[in-house]
Amino acid sequence: MDAVTLSMDYDHPGCRPVLRRIRVQSPFIYGLTNYVAATLSANVLLAVGAAPAIGAAPGWPSGFGGQAGAMWVNAAGLINCTAHDMLTAVDAANAAHVPWVLDPVAMGAGVGEYDTIIRTLAARGPAVVRGNASEIMALAGGAATARGVETTASIAQAVPMGQELACSKKMIVAISGPEDHILGPDGQHIIVPGGHRLLTCVTGAGCALGGLVAAVLATLSMESDRLVAVAAVHALYARAAEIAARDASGPASFATGFVDALSRLQNADTLGTDA
């Protein structure tokens, strides 16, 4: 793919064949995330047809880290597991050539000890880093601008630093915002429009997206297919949010409708029908 900027939504012809693989293959996805986001993350993965296991029970990081089809590590999982658990899981995944996703939640919020752990994880070679604008800027070496887990930076500020991070570390960087930007290691740039503001009102929505990115990575045999696949799951997320928002009376009903919409979209694609 040339180093040009492309746009990809759910109706793009390259999107649905990628997503169909998740339902057909039902990959085993292991995740280390925080207890706040675990339920939604599991439900999102189940809705699209993946098989999740979440947590650091004895033996899981070393065992599941190497057995899973893919893995995601949400840094806020340090609430309920240890840095050793995360590093053990990552080392097991790397040894078994299992692709994994890093979500640097709250990176750059001014907590140096926490940021150091995230940098240690990032140095171990994730296939994808997915975060908001402030988190990506901080991981790339920019100013610490996050306010807790929320971004205070704009997408426009984050994209150049995200591109530099993707190219220097030879990984994919996904920046979530009003529109999502998927940045490749060779200068590729895919913009995913759509979504809905209610996603920002549901705890763990961004965290669950990291799990969904892992799910699609697990279905791929070629690293060259990853960029479009990561964009495709962001497009699915955006379309499901738009559908859920139509009938939602607020964040709680939206969250339920969002999981339902993910399931309907995936089932329709597998069966070749409209959602």
Secondary structure, DSSP 8 states (H G I E B T S, - for coil): --S-EEE--TTSTTHHHHHHHHHHH--EEEEE--TTTHHHHHHHHHHHT-EEEES--TTHHHHHHHHSSEEEEEGGGGGTS-HHHHHHHHHHHHHTT--EEEE-TTTTSS-HHHHHHHHHHHTT--SEEEEEHHHHHHHTT-----BTTB--S-HHHHHHHHHHHHHHHTSEEEEESSSEEEE-TTS-EEEE----GGGGGSTTHHHHHHHHHHHHHTT-S-GGGHHHHHHHHHHHHHHHHHHHHHH-SSHHHHHHHHHHHHHHHHHHHHHTS--
